[in-house]
Amino acid sequence: MSQSVSTGAVSWSTPVQLQGLPANERIWREIPRRESGTGGSQVVIGHWTDSRVEHRELVAPVFDRYFTVSILLGKATVDCYKNGKLSGRGTGGVGGLQLTAPGERIQCGFRGANESIHIFFPSDLIELECGEERHSVAAPLFDDPAFRVDPVLGPLAQPLAAAHGEEGRIDVAYVEGQVYAILGHVLSRYGRESKTDMPVGGGLSSARLRSTLDYMEAYLAEPITLQDIAQQAGLSRMHFAAQFRLATGTTPHAFLLNRRIERAKTLLERDMPIVQVALAVGFQAQAHFTTAFRGVSGTTPARWRAQQQQTRR
């Protein structure tokens, strides 16, 4: 997702890239590096598993230019030390969240098997994204939950673990949507200054939501991105993803996918060739369309159409 974007008072002169699908960490909270290397502007997703159940101490690498969002996917309990001081004792469970800023030292004592997703965000991305909401570019401050459970984050992070090793079969745009939904929630829930910028009651205003939905509907056949939709709403991607989820109960990607499948069903009933249906609702290949259709509807486009024809007889 390389881009150079001007949003509001902040110009994104540095390309922002998602490195790819989650990769295994050799060392706990070490940034996974593919053969092509890891650029300083890339958002990187690490997947960590540790089947040991006995108590053990783990020390995380210290990064000067990355924020780390750590989310537990299992029932492990944790004693967490930040910069040598105890920040949380006996916390943990699915959705347990810990936030680390650049330069901070993390040491944890784990009890129970541990599976985690770690998302490494370049500091310039976080500072620019927060600056866009606060009209300044400065290092943000976070209230660190120290692995206390956030029930919103478990369901968002679990699909990232499932995506590990699924190159070519998982939609990278879906992974991107999950990542930015996570960060949007973190910024709005735990950012000390950004919390005051949240609309009363949460969610997009009715006018902004209607404008966003109209835009999606008009461009169902086009490969629009989260950035495209957020710009239409006049918000940053992360803020928009969080606000859209509050307003609709789902992510922008999931909403757009469902609308595309509903439009596809209308076209299938008109006996349009399946490959043409796929192109008409924004898919570049029939195979990708078939996979997405099955994921939403539980059957293939051809079988769905046959079932509808049988029902009408």
N, C-alpha and C positions, 0 to 999 in steps of 0.2 A: 504494500500500500504506500508506495513512494509518492511524495507529493510536496509541493511548496504552496502554502495556502496563506492568504491574508484574511484574518477574521477579526473584525472590530479594530481595536487599537494595536493588536499584536500581529506581526507578520512572521509566519513560520518559514524562515529561510533555510532551515536544516531539514532534509528529507526525513520523514518519519516512516519507519518500516517495521512490519511484523516479521520476525525472523522466519517463522514457519510454524508448523505444528509442534506440540510439546515434545521435548527430548529428555532422555534420562540424564540425571545428574550423577556423576561419578562420586562426588563429595557433596554432603548435605549443603544445600543452598549455593552450590557453585554454578555459575552461569554456563549452561551447555553451549559448546562451540561446535558448529558443523565444519565440514572440510573447507567451506568457503570463508570461514571466520565470522566474527561477530562485530559489526560496526557499532560505533559509539551511539548512533541514533536509532538502534534497533530495539524494539520491545521483544524480550526473550521469555519463553515459557519453559520452566523446568518441572519435571515430574520426578518425585523422590519416593522410593519405597524402602522400608526397613522392617523385616519380618521379626526382628528380635523383640522379645516381650520384657526382658529384664531391664532394670534401670541402667541407663547409659548417658553420658555427657557428650554433647555435640557442640562444636564451635564453628560458627559460620564465617566464611571469608568476609573481609571488610571491603566495601566498594566505595570509591570516591565519587562516582558519577552515576550511581543507580539507586533508586528507591526500590525496595523489595516488599511485595505484598505476598504474605505466606498464608495459605488456607489449608487447614487439616481436612482430610477426607475420611478419617477413621476415628476410633474411640480413645486414642492415646491421651494421657494426661501429661501436663508439662509444667516444669518450674522454669521460668524464663528470666534471664539476667540480661540487662542492657547496660553497657558500659560499666560492668562490674557490680551493678545494683539490682536487687531483686525487683522485677516489675510485675510478676504474676506467679502464683503458686497453685498447683493442682488444677489449672485450667485445662481446656481442651475439649475435644469432641468434634463431630462433623460440623464444619463451618467455623471452627476456631481460627481466629484472625490475629496475625501479628504484623505490624508495620515497622519497617526499618528505613531510616533516612541515610543518605550518604555519610560515610565516616563512622557510623555507629557500630559498636561491637556487640554481637549477640552470642550468648552461650545458653544452652537449654539442657535440662535433665528430663529425659523421656522415660515413661513407663507404659508398656504396651506397644504393639506393632504400630508403625507410623507410615501413612501415605499422605503425601502433601502435593499441592500445586504451588509453585513459586513463580511469580510474575515479576520480571525485572524491568522497571521503567526508567529510561534515561532521565537524569535530573532536569535536562533542559526542556524535555517534553512536559514534565510535571509543573515546572515553574512557569512555562508559557501558558499551559492550560489553566492553571490557577490564576495567573496574572490576567488572563482574558476575563475571568469572572470578577476579579477584584480591581481591574484597571491598573494593575502594576505587575511587574515581573520580579518576583522575590521568592525565596525559598519558603514553601508552605510549612505550616506546623500541623501535626496530627496528634490526636489523642490515641495512643497505642492501646488496643484492647488486651495485649499480651496473651493471646490465644483464648480469650473468652469467646464463646460461641455467638456468631451472628447468623441467625437462621436464613437470611437472604442469600448468603454466599455459598453455602454447601451446594444447593441445586445449580448455581451458576458455574461452580468450579468443577463439579463431577464430569460434565461432558468434555472438559478439557483433558482430563485423565483418560477418558474413553477414546479421545482422538489420537492419543499417542500411538505412533507406528502405523497410522492409517493414511499415509501419503497417497494421494491420487484418489482416495475414496471419501475423504472428508472435505467439505466445502470450507476453504480457508476463510471465506467471508463470514461463515458462521462462527469460526473460532475468533475472528476479529470482533464480531458483535458481542460474544461472551466476555472477552477481555475488557472491552470498553464499558460494558454494563457493570462489570466488577469494579473498575476504577471509578466510574461515575458514582456508584454507591459509596465507595470508600471516601471520595472527595466530599460528597455531600453529607455523609454521616459522621466522619471522623476529622475532617478538616476544620480546625478551630475557627478560621475566619470565613470559610466558604459556607458554613452552615447557616449564617445569617442571610445569605443570598437566596436561600431556597424560598419559593413561593409559599404563602400561607396555605396549609393543607396539602402541599406537595402536588407534583404533577404539572403538566402543561396547562396553560389557560385554554379555555374552550376555543377561542379564535385561533390560537397558534396550533392547537391540535387539529382543528378542521383544515387549516391551511396545509398541514403536514400530510393528513390523510388524502386530501385532494391531489397533492403532488405525487404521492405514491400511486394513486389510482391512475393518474395521467401517464405515468411512466412505467407501468407494469411490464411493458415489452422491452424496456431499456435496462442495461446493466448498472443501475444506480447504486451508489455506495452509501454507507452510513454518513460519510462526510457530505455527500450531496444533500441528503435529507436534513442533516443538522444545519447546513448553511441555509436551506429553505426556511427553517424555523428561527434562524438568527442566533443559534447557540453553538457552543463547542460540541464536539462529538460526545465527550464523556458526560457533560452536563445534560445534553439532549437525551442520551441513552437512559440515564437515570430518571429523568423527568417523564420520558415516554413510558417507561415501565410503571412508574407510579400512576400515570393517567390511564393506562390500558391493561395493566396486569401482565404484559408480555414484552419481549424485546422488539426493537424495530425490525430486526432480521426475521424473527418468527412471524410477526404480523405481515410483513411483506410477502413472505413465502406462502402463508395461508391465503392471502388475497390472490396471488398468482395461481395457486391450485384451484381456487374457486372460479376464477376466470377461465382456466383451462377446462374445467368441467362443462362450462357453458359452450365452449367451442367444440368439445368432444361430442356433445349432443347434436351439433350441427353436421356431424360426420366429416369434419375437417381432418385430413391426414395428420397422424400423431406428430410427425416431424415438424409440420407447419404449426401445430398447436404449441409445441415446445418453443419455437422461435417467437411466436406471438406473445408468449408470457415471460420472455426474458431469459430463456435458457439457450445456450449456444450449441448444445448437443442433445439428441434424443435420449441417450443413455443417462445423462445427468438428470434430465427431466423425469424419466421413469423412476429413478432412485428417489428423488424428492417427492414425487407423487405418491409412491408407495409408503414413504415415511409419514406422510400426512394422512392418507386415506386408507392405508392398510392393504392396498391392491395396486396392480399396474393400471395405466391408462386404458389399455386394450380391454382388460377384464372388466374395468369399471364401466366402459361404454357398452360392453356386451350385456352386463347386468342391467343397465338402464334400458336397453332395447328389449330385453326379456320381460322387464316389468311392464313396459308399455303395451305388450301384446295381450 
